[in-house]
Amino acid sequence: MTQSFIALGDSYTIGEGVAEEGRWPVQLASRLRAKGIPIDDPRIVARTGWTTEDLLAAIVAERIPGQFDLVTLLAGVNDQYQGFGIGRFRESFGHLIRAAMGLAKLPSRLIVLSIPDWGVTPFAGGRDRSTIAREIDAFNDVGRTMVATTGARYLDMSSVYRRMAANPDLLAADGLHPSAMMYSIWLDQLVPMSLDALSMC
């Protein structure tokens, strides 16, 4: 039976600045097929600039039918970038996790990815990188804590991003978003986690 897959997010999930085949959800599906997992092309619900509230509104508006074998969620960077406080993020992200879990056949089939630290990229030149890092860490702490109580999975990609985003080959032309190569590196951790999730009955 073919497995279904939906990816929820913002510019990182839609793959701003990369070709469609370079988006990490598309790459993930391709790698899973190479591992012998029959999986559909991902349904991607994401748009550049979306906050967690925007994403939640889109999920509600689309009235997505049924449940999926694999659900991924990567959201929150625009909440931080637009200056929304941790209190507002905590509330909206809590609603978003519940919505994402409602789309998953099992809680363990939901994988939540941490927010990358865009402060390490050339785009952040002239900004207070330490403040960006602290705020991103605070948002990710909220997400990690919430996920821990749900049975869903949490994948910390922020440390990988911080180590590698100074390499121009790993960024898109805008100097902010990941390149297809960077997304491929993410998958070194995401593929095993996805395989484990899909093995759960």
N, C-alpha and C positions, 0 to 999 in steps of 0.2 A: 504494500500500500504506500502511495506517495505521501510524504510528510508535508504539512503546511507550515508556513513561516511568515511571520509579520514582524517588521522592524519599525519601532516608534522612536521619533527623535527630532532633530533639528538639522543644522547644516552639516554636522559630522556624519549623520546617518544618510542624508541625501547625497553626500559626497561633493560639497561645493568645490568647484575648481578641478574636478577629475571627470573622466569619461564614465559613462554608465557602468561599464564593466569593471571599473576601478573602485566603485563604491564597496565598502566592506561587507554590507549584507549580500551583495551579488557575489563577491569573492568567497564569502562564507558558504553560500549555497553550492558554488562550484567545487570548493574543497570537500564539502560533505559528500557530494556525489562521487568524487574521486576516492572517498573512503568506503564507497558502497552504499551510501544512504540515499535512497530515492527521495528527493525533496523538491518542492515547487520553487519557481522563482519567487523571491521575497515580495510580499506586498509591503511597500514602504509608505508609511504615513509620517512625513517629515517635511520641513521647509526651513530654509535659511532665515534666521531671526526669530524663530518661534521660542517663546518662553514655555515653561511647564504649563501655564494656564492656557496658552494658545494651543498646545498639543492636546491637552485634555478636551478643549472645545472642539477640536477637529475630530477626535475619536468619537465624541458624542454626536457630532453632526453627520459623520459618515455612516453611523448606525451599522457598524461592521458586524456581519452575520457570523454565527458559529464561534467555535474556539479553535485555536491553533496548536499544532504540535510543538512549535518553538516560537517564543516571543522574546524580543530583545527591546531594551529601553535605554536610551542615552539622551538625557535632557537636563537642562539647568544652567548651561553656560550663559545663556542670554539673560536669565534672571540675575546672575552675578554681574554681567557686563552692563546691564541697564540700571544697576544700582538698587535692585530690590533687596530688602533686608532678609536676614536669615529666618525671621518669623514667618514672613509671607511665603518664602520658599518651603519651609517645613510643612505648612498647611497645604499648599498646592501640590507639592511632590507626594504627600501622603495620599491625596485624591488620585493622583496619576498612577501611583503604584497599585492602588485598588482597581483602577480601570484596566491596567495592564494585566493584572492577575485574573480579571474577569475574562480576558481574551485567551488565557492559557488553559490547556486541558488539565494541567496539574500545576501547583505552585512551583515545583522544581523545574518546570519547563520555561519559566521566566528567568532571563538573565539581564541583570541591571549592570550597566557599565558606568564607571566613574567618569566625572567631568574632566576632560583634559585641561591642563594649565596653559592657556593661551598666552600667559605672561612671559613665557620663555621664548616666544617667537619674535622674529623681526618686526612684525606688525605692532608689537607692544613697545617699540622703541620710544623713549621719552616718557613713558608711564611708570608708575610706581610698581615695579615688578614684585616686590616683597608683599605689598598690600594685596595684589591680585592673588599671589600664592596663598596667603593666609585665608582669604575669602573662599577661594576654590577648595582649600582643605576643609574649611568649616562646612561648606555645602556638601562635600563628599562625606564628611562625618555624619551628617544628618541622613544622607541616603543610605550609607552602610548600616547605620543603626536601625533604620526602618526596615530594610531588607532582611536583617537578621531575625526579625520576629515573624516573618511570613512564610518561610520555607522556600523562598526564591533564592537565586544565586546572585552573588555580587562579584564583579571582576574589576580589580583596580588597574586601570590603564594609565593613570596619571604619572606614576613613577617612570614608566617606559617613555612617555611623552617628554617628560622633563629631561631625561637622559639624551634623547635623540633629536628633539625639535630644532636644535641649533644647526643640524645638517641640512643645507638647502635642498638636497636631493629628496629629502623626506617631507618637504612641504610643497603645497601647490604654488602657483605663480603669485598668489596674493600675499605670500609670506605669513599666512595665518593658519590656513586649513591644511590637514595632512594630504600628502600625495598618495597615489595608489600604492606606492612602495611602503609608506608608513602604515597604511591600513593592512597590508599584507603581514607586517610584523605583528600588529595587534592579533592577527588570527592565529599566531603561534600559541597563544593562550586561549583564544576564544574557541578554536576548533575542538580541542580536547574537552572543554567544558560543555560545548554543545553536544558532542557525542555522548557524554555522560548523561546529560539532560534527556536526550532522546531515547536512551536505554531504559529510563525509568518507566514503569508501568503505572 
